Amino acid sequence: MSNLCIIPARGGSKRIPRKNIKLFLGKPIIAYSIEAAINSKLFDEVMVSTDDPEIAEIATKFGANVPFFRTEKTANDFATTFDVIEEVLLNYKDLDQNYDVVCCLYACAPFATSIKLTESLEVLEKNNYDSVFPVMQFGFPIQRSLKFEDDKIKFFYPEFSLSRSQDLEKSYHDAGQFYWMQVDKCLPEKKILTGNSGSIVISEMEGQDIDNEVDWKLAELKYELLQSIK
């Protein structure tokens, strides 16, 4: 079985300019993903999909391959993660290189470790899932979430307004770190999350959305704290 790691890293990030190569605790953030993938020894190829020469240069410096550049179609604000994966696989197919399993590992995922990559792959193989990715539990029950309606605050789900938090079903969200996929299962469906997907659960300390400068600082603090307690 051949495994490919795809690290998407376009150059046109808007909310945090040059986000994919911005220094995270002194090192380009993309380097953490590249090193985690390489050190896991799970992959026949670790590649970065980018449209940006500077990102490509940094990626190769840290050991990833950049065999081709991303097209304009998959480098815009509307391209999905799956669009990028599909384009990469088709480009490799043109080079007579085919892969059974793909891991799409985000460039801004410093909490994605070799251990977590390995654990997730084992879950994929053991259960024959189509895809596997890490999730995090919501800190507060979504059944008691609120919304504004005509300037008044109301429950999304009034039927749970008097429910105790501990009595409500736990809910989770995508940690936004990486996705393992069986190519022959996910590619035909053109989606990552299928009716046969699994996950691993990570703690709040092991993940952080990084969409703005405050998120960035929180991620650095979490990362340093994790390193100090290992």
C-alpha angles and dihedrals in degrees: 000000000000122000128203126193115206118192109191112210118161120182100228103078110156111190094048109024114229087002097163094060100030112128113263108193089336100315131085105266092230089062091070092059093045093050093046090053095046095044091051090065088211098118138077088199134017110196138172119220108209143144093206125091094206092053089047091052093051092044093054090045089061094046107269125126125238102190094166140002127252117257123244089251093063095037097064129095093262102053114109128222088252091054089057094047092049093049092050093050092049091050091051090047088057086055090051091250117129129180132202098200130029130195114198104202117186119234093229098054108107091158093061104102134187087249093056092045090053094045091051094049090052089053090050093051098040094052098031090233121174090228141358131196139162120266134189128213117246110251092227129031110270088210087074096046119136136220139187115247118176088345091304125112115240140167119261087214109029091180089073097045093110098035120118114243092235091056095057125092114261116250131201141197135207109273090214096228112107145335128215114205138180102228097214091052103042102033096064091048092046093221140092101217108059134165088273104052129131137189149196120233118232128189127252088255092057098059143037133177108234108204102131142016094273090054089050093055092046090051092052092049092049092047093051091047092051091050092050094054098045 
